């Protein structure tokens, strides 16, 4: 059996009104300390606000200071870098985003998520030009890049090979319409589970969470789960970190889903 990487589980963001009053945050818990609480109940959080607006270095520094020593954020890149016709022209936007203060998070900086519009199709040359623009380091920190594509044209071996060439993770999307690409293309896997149900207290049923726990363990060993679809050539299994996020859908249930999954995984 190959060695296993670390599995981290979390949600998107930490400020959401339905999470207050006992649903996730204790009743009367100060809003100013919500990140402090969430980062101790979960093992990672995906920062989504960076997709819409540029943050200050002091903000990134503050977020890092409020979280435990072993906590890791993922950060969604600004949309100006990905929502464009020609990705090869994204250089200045990528530099602006990366230079906005991410390195202030130091060891708390995990994967950077580059999310593409649902109508963006796979154009190999242009997409490779984009991947070539993503730096491997920032102010002495090693960077991990994850790309979320949402058009079916990406579900091909050529795209998987391209992501693997640049050591970039392809986001696995558990979504009703987005392509589900389970290939391991980097030293980490990034999954976004987007089908939580409001009628289920933990968002996903216990049976479904046990299935996801098994898949996460497979990914942590660098293997494509047997019940999921890969499109590229098989890769020799190797220790791989896994990041699993419960995102959108019945958002009010996502913290409970994440905590339930954490309980099913080894310490």
N, C-alpha and C positions, 0 to 999 in steps of 0.2 A: 504494500500500500504506500503511495506517495505521501510525503509529509503534507500537512494541511496548513493553509494560511489562516489569517485571522478573519473572523466573520463579524461584521458590524451591522447593526440594524437601527433604523431610525425613521423619521418622517420629514416632511418638507416644512421648514419654518418652525416657529415656536409661539407666535402670537395669533390666536384664533379664538374669538369670543366663545363659541360653543365648548371649548376645552376648559373654560373657567367654571368656578362654582362647584367643583367636585367631580366633573366628568374626567378630567386629567389633573389639572391643578387643584390643590386643596381649596376649600372654601375660604375666602378672605386672603388668599395668597397675593402678595403685592405684584402688580404687573411688571414692576422694574426688576423683579427677581425670577421672572418666568424662564429665562434662559438657564439660570442657575439650577432651577428645578428640573427642567426638561433634559439637560445634559447629564444629570445624575440618574434619570430614569431610563435613558436610552444610551446607545453607544456611538451614535453619529447623528447629525442633522444636516439636511440639504438646505443651503441658503438660497432662497428663490428671489429675494428682493433685488439682488445684483443683476438680474436679467433685465429689469426695468429702469434702474437708476444707478448712477455711479456713487459708490460709498467713499468715505474718507479713511485715510490710514488710521486715524484715531478710533474709528468705529470698528475696524477689523481687530485692532489691538484690544479694545474693550471686550469684544466677544471672546477672544482667546483667554483673557484674564478671568472671565466669569465661569469658565468651564474646567472640569477636572484635568489633571495632568495627562491622562491617557485618552482624552476625548479628541475626536477628529471631525471636522466639518468637511462637507463637499460644497463647492461654490458654483452656482450656475453663471456662466459667462454672459456678458451683456448681449442683448439681441442684435445690436448694430454689427456685431462681428459675424453673425450667422444668417440674419434675415436680409440677404442681398442676392442679386442675380449672379454676379461673378464672385465666387468665393476667393479667387486668386487675388482680389483687390482688398482683402480683409486685413492686411498687415497693420495699417495704422490703428484700426479699431481693436485688434488683438493687443497691440502694444499699450494702448490707452487703458484697456481693462486690466491687464496684468500689472500695469504701473500704478494702479489706483490705491495700492496699499495691501495687497494680498499677502506679501511677505511678512507683514506685521503679525500674522497669525503663527509664524514659525512652525513648530512641530504640529500645531493643530490644523494646518492646511492639508487637507486630503485631496481627493480628485477634483478636477475642474470639469464641469459638465457643459458641453457645447451642444445646444439643442437647435435642431433645424425645423423649419416650417413643414407642415404636413404635405404641402404641395411641392416641396423641393425634391426634384428627381436626381437620381444618381448619374452624374456626368463624370466619368473616371478621371480625366485629365484635370478638370477644375477642382474636383474633390481632393485629388492628390496634392495639388498646389496649396490647398488650404491646410492639409495635414503637415506639409513641409514648413508652414509658417509657425507651427506650435512649438515653442522652445521646450527643451528638456529640463532646464533649470531657471530659477528666478532668485536673484540675490543669494546664491549659494544653496537654495532649497531645490531638491529634486521634484519635478512636476509630474503628475499623473493626469492624463487627459482621457475623458470619456465622451463619446459622440452619440447623441440620440437622434436617429433618423426615423422619419415617420411616413415614408412613401415606400410602397411595395417594390419599387425598382431596385432597392438596396438589398433585397433578399437574394443575393447571388454570390457565388464563390469569389468573383473578382473583387467585390467590396470587402469581403472577409480577408482576403489576401492583402489588400491595400492597408486595412487597419492593422493587420499583424506586422506588416513591413515597417510601420511607424510606431509600433508598440502602443497603440491606442485602443482602449476598450470600447466595444460596441455595447451600448445600453440594451439590456434585455427588457422589453416592455410587455408587461402583462396587461394588455389593453384590448378592447373589443375590435379595433380596426388597425392599429399600428402593427408593423411587421415584428414578429417575435424571433430574434436572431440570438441563439444561445451559444454561439461559438466563443471560445476563450482566445482573445487576440492580444492580451497584455499580461502583466504580472498581477492584475486584479480584474475582478468582474464587477459590473455595476448593474443592478436590477432595480427597476421602478415598477412596483405592483400597484396597479391603478383600477382595481375592480372590487374594492371594499364595499360591503353592503350595509345600509343603515339598519336593517332588521336583524343583523347579527351583532351581538354585543362586542365581539372582537373583530368586527369588520370582515374577516374571513373565518370560515368554520374551523373547528378544531382539526378535522380531517384535512382540510386544505392547508392549514398552517403546518401540520406534520409533513405534508408533501413538500412544502416550500423549505422546511428545515432540511429535509433530505437533499433537495436540490442545492441548497446553500452549501451543505457539506461536500457534495460532488464538486461544485465550483471551487471550493477552498482547496481541493486537491488538483485543480486544473483540468477537471473532466467536464465534458458536456453531459448534463443529466440525460439518462437514457430515454426519458419520456418527453424531452424537448428536442427541437429541430435545429441542427447546425447545417450550415451551407458550405463551409470551407473544408479543406483537407483536415483530417484528424491530426491533433497535436499531442506529442508525448506529455502525459500528465506531470505537473510540477506544482509545488506549493504556490498557491494563488490567494491573495486576499479577496474577500467578497464584501461588497457593500449592498445592502438591501434596504430599499426605502418604500414605505407605504405613502403614496402620493395621490392627491385629489380624490375623485369618486366620493364616497361617503367620508369626507374628511374628518367629521366629528369622531369617527371610529378608529382612525389611523393610529393614534397613540396606543390604544388598547391592543390593536393588531401587532404593533411593533413589540410591545412588552410581552405579549403572549408568545411571539416567535422567539424572543430572547430566552424565555424560560425553557423552550424546547431544545436549545442549543447548548453545547458544552461550555463550561466557563473558560 
